C-alpha cells in the first residue's frame, strides 16, 4: 500500500531573502519530502531568474525581503 503525502503549507509567491542581507528569492511550490520530514521547495532567484531547491525550514526562518 502506498502512503499518501500531503504537501505542507508553503508561502508561495512571497519574496524572501537568504538571511537579513542575502539575495532575494520568490517562494515556489513544494517538491518532495526529505527523509528527516522536512520538504524541499522550489525557489526562484529574483535577480537571475535561476530556480533552485531550498529546505522549507529555511524558507520559514528567512525574513520577508525589503
DRENPA-3360 file (N, C-alpha, C; in nm, 2 decimals, always signed):
BEGIN
1 = XXXXXXXX = +0.08/-0.12/+0.00/+0.00/+0.00/+0.00/+0.09/+0.12/+0.00 ~ +0.06/+0.22/-0.08/+0.13/+0.34/-0.09/+0.08/+0.44/+0.01 ~ +0.18/+0.52/+0.07/+0.14/+0.62/+0.16/+0.11/+0.75/+0.08 ~ +0.01/+0.82/+0.13/-0.03/+0.95/+0.06/+0.04/+1.06/+0.14 ~ +0.12/+1.14/+0.06/+0.19/+1.25/+0.12/+0.11/+1.38/+0.10 ~ +0.09/+1.45/+0.20/+0.01/+1.58/+0.19/+0.12/+1.69/+0.20 ~ +0.12/+1.77/+0.10/+0.21/+1.88/+0.09/+0.19/+1.98/+0.20 ~ +0.29/+2.04/+0.26/+0.28/+2.13/+0.36/+0.23/+2.27/+0.31;
9 = XXXXXXXX = +0.19/+2.35/+0.40/+0.16/+2.49/+0.37/+0.28/+2.57/+0.34 ~ +0.29/+2.62/+0.22/+0.41/+2.69/+0.17/+0.37/+2.83/+0.13 ~ +0.45/+2.94/+0.18/+0.41/+3.07/+0.14/+0.44/+3.11/-0.01 ~ +0.38/+3.03/-0.10/+0.41/+3.05/-0.24/+0.38/+3.20/-0.28 ~ +0.48/+3.25/-0.36/+0.47/+3.38/-0.41/+0.53/+3.49/-0.33 ~ +0.56/+3.46/-0.20/+0.63/+3.55/-0.11/+0.77/+3.58/-0.16 ~ +0.82/+3.70/-0.14/+0.96/+3.74/-0.17/+1.03/+3.74/-0.04 ~ +1.13/+3.66/-0.03/+1.21/+3.65/+0.09/+1.36/+3.67/+0.06;
17 = XXXXXXXX = +1.44/+3.68/+0.16/+1.59/+3.69/+0.14/+1.66/+3.58/+0.22 ~ +1.77/+3.54/+0.18/+1.86/+3.45/+0.25/+1.92/+3.52/+0.36 ~ +1.86/+3.51/+0.48/+1.91/+3.59/+0.60/+1.87/+3.74/+0.58 ~ +1.93/+3.81/+0.67/+1.89/+3.96/+0.68/+1.94/+4.04/+0.56 ~ +2.06/+3.99/+0.50/+2.12/+4.07/+0.39/+2.15/+4.00/+0.27 ~ +2.09/+3.88/+0.26/+2.12/+3.79/+0.14/+2.03/+3.83/+0.02 ~ +2.06/+3.76/-0.09/+1.98/+3.78/-0.21/+1.83/+3.74/-0.20 ~ +1.75/+3.81/-0.28/+1.61/+3.78/-0.27/+1.57/+3.66/-0.35;
25 = XXXXXXXX = +1.46/+3.60/-0.31/+1.41/+3.48/-0.38/+1.26/+3.48/-0.37 ~ +1.19/+3.42/-0.47/+1.04/+3.40/-0.47/+1.02/+3.26/-0.43 ~ +0.93/+3.24/-0.33/+0.90/+3.10/-0.29/+0.80/+3.03/-0.39 ~ +0.84/+2.91/-0.43/+0.76/+2.84/-0.52/+0.68/+2.72/-0.46 ~ +0.67/+2.61/-0.53/+0.59/+2.50/-0.48/+0.68/+2.40/-0.41 ~ +0.61/+2.32/-0.32/+0.68/+2.21/-0.25/+0.72/+2.10/-0.36 ~ +0.84/+2.04/-0.35/+0.88/+1.95/-0.45/+0.87/+1.80/-0.39 ~ +0.94/+1.78/-0.28/+0.94/+1.64/-0.22/+0.97/+1.65/-0.08;
33 = XXXXXXXX = +0.93/+1.54/-0.01/+0.96/+1.53/+0.13/+1.10/+1.46/+0.15 ~ +1.17/+1.51/+0.25/+1.31/+1.45/+0.28/+1.29/+1.34/+0.38 ~ +1.39/+1.26/+0.40/+1.39/+1.15/+0.50/+1.37/+1.20/+0.64 ~ +1.42/+1.32/+0.67/+1.40/+1.38/+0.80/+1.27/+1.45/+0.83 ~ +1.18/+1.44/+0.73/+1.04/+1.50/+0.74/+1.03/+1.64/+0.68 ~ +1.15/+1.71/+0.66/+1.14/+1.84/+0.60/+1.11/+1.83/+0.45 ~ +1.07/+1.94/+0.39/+1.04/+1.94/+0.25/+1.14/+2.03/+0.17 ~ +1.16/+1.99/+0.05/+1.24/+2.07/-0.05/+1.13/+2.16/-0.12;
41 = XXXXXXXX = +1.16/+2.28/-0.14/+1.07/+2.38/-0.20/+1.15/+2.44/-0.32 ~ +1.08/+2.47/-0.43/+1.14/+2.54/-0.54/+1.14/+2.69/-0.51 ~ +1.26/+2.75/-0.52/+1.27/+2.90/-0.51/+1.33/+2.95/-0.63 ~ +1.29/+3.07/-0.67/+1.34/+3.14/-0.79/+1.42/+3.26/-0.75 ~ +1.54/+3.27/-0.78/+1.62/+3.39/-0.75/+1.57/+3.51/-0.83 ~ +1.54/+3.62/-0.75/+1.48/+3.74/-0.82/+1.58/+3.80/-0.92 ~ +1.71/+3.81/-0.88/+1.80/+3.88/-0.97/+1.84/+3.81/-1.10 ~ +1.85/+3.67/-1.09/+1.89/+3.59/-1.20/+1.79/+3.51/-1.27;
49 = XXXXXXXX = +1.67/+3.49/-1.20/+1.57/+3.40/-1.26/+1.60/+3.25/-1.24 ~ +1.71/+3.22/-1.18/+1.75/+3.08/-1.16/+1.66/+3.01/-1.06 ~ +1.62/+2.89/-1.09/+1.54/+2.81/-0.99/+1.63/+2.71/-0.92 ~ +1.61/+2.71/-0.79/+1.69/+2.62/-0.71/+1.60/+2.55/-0.60 ~ +1.65/+2.45/-0.54/+1.57/+2.38/-0.43/+1.63/+2.43/-0.30 ~ +1.54/+2.45/-0.20/+1.57/+2.50/-0.07/+1.48/+2.44/+0.03 ~ +1.53/+2.41/+0.15/+1.46/+2.35/+0.26/+1.35/+2.44/+0.31 ~ +1.23/+2.38/+0.33/+1.12/+2.46/+0.38/+1.15/+2.52/+0.52;
57 = XXXXXXXX = +1.22/+2.45/+0.61/+1.25/+2.50/+0.74/+1.33/+2.63/+0.72 ~ +1.42/+2.64/+0.62/+1.50/+2.76/+0.60/+1.41/+2.87/+0.54 ~ +1.32/+2.83/+0.45/+1.23/+2.93/+0.40/+1.15/+3.00/+0.51 ~ +1.10/+2.92/+0.61/+1.02/+2.97/+0.72/+1.11/+3.06/+0.81 ~ +1.24/+3.03/+0.82/+1.33/+3.11/+0.91/+1.37/+3.24/+0.84 ~ +1.37/+3.24/+0.71/+1.42/+3.36/+0.64/+1.32/+3.48/+0.65 ~ +1.37/+3.60/+0.65/+1.28/+3.72/+0.66/+1.22/+3.75/+0.52 ~ +1.10/+3.82/+0.53/+1.05/+3.87/+0.40/+1.14/+3.98/+0.35;
65 = XX = +1.16/+3.99/+0.22/+1.26/+4.08/+0.16/+1.21/+4.23/+0.18 ~ +1.30/+4.32/+0.19/+1.26/+4.46/+0.19/+1.31/+4.53/+0.07;
% end
